[in-house]
Amino acid sequence: MKKLNNKVAVITGGNSGIGLATAKVFAREGAKVVITGRDEVTLREAEAQIGNETLAIKADVVDVTTLDKVYKQVENKFGKIDVLIVNAGIFKAAPLADFTEELFDEISNVNFKGTFFTVQKALPYLNDGASIVITGSAATEAGLENASAYSASKAAVRALARNFSADLLGRKIRVNVLSPGHVETPIHTRLGLSEKQVEELRSQLANVVPLKRGGTADELANGYLFLASDDSSFMLGAEIVVDGGWQQL
């Protein structure tokens, strides 16, 4: 039997990378999938790839009023939400001495504020017993050069998962975190680096992973499926780290 048969699943940042891979897995497992993203072109491409009654909505998690519109569209199309994957996020780095207030605000607004209100605005549209999975980061347990604002924003969403779980316990809504390590996704190409610099960065990141490679989006998608489905019914406020052993070895 399919693990998400007839479930309604919303995935923010579902138009590329881990989000898109997760959307494809969810669709294969019988879910009615809704993806959001900021880029119209990649949204339409992703919608075609996922199939199975997919609904793609252009939205920016930083714009709180947009979230209300997204959830109303979902309700009109499919009804109440059973699974919410809070995956929209950005990674940007800069030397501490050069870090600007604008860059700090951009990272915080997407990763922290965006996560908070993506969940808060969803509450009237969630079924009791729904599963919420927030994308964290293995970087929260390490000191990384040039990444203090990013790591702190992801540590914040780890704390949100615990507190959201306490807030929503009465509705039996489970909130958990999946924290990737180095994963081969398009996020690296959005750093303003040349192709050669991107390859060098990927090589450097893979070299510090005990398995000596980056993870794949498909490997992460299987983790989201576990947390979204009844397979993880006894997990609450917890975190799964998928990082090739980086935190542990």
Secondary structure, DSSP 8 states (H G I E B T S, - for coil): --TTTT-EEEEETTTSHHHHHHHHHHHHTT-EEEEEES-HHHHHHHHHHH-SS-EEEE--TT-HHHHHHHHHHHHHHT-SEEEEEE---------GGG--HHHHHHHHIIIIIHHHHHHHHHGGGEEEEEEEEEE--GGGGS--TT-HHHHHHHHHHHHHHHHHHHHTGGGT-EEEEEEE-SB-SGGGGGSS--HHHHHHHHHHHHHTSTTSS-B-HHHHHHHHHHHHSGGGTT--S-EEEESTTTTT-
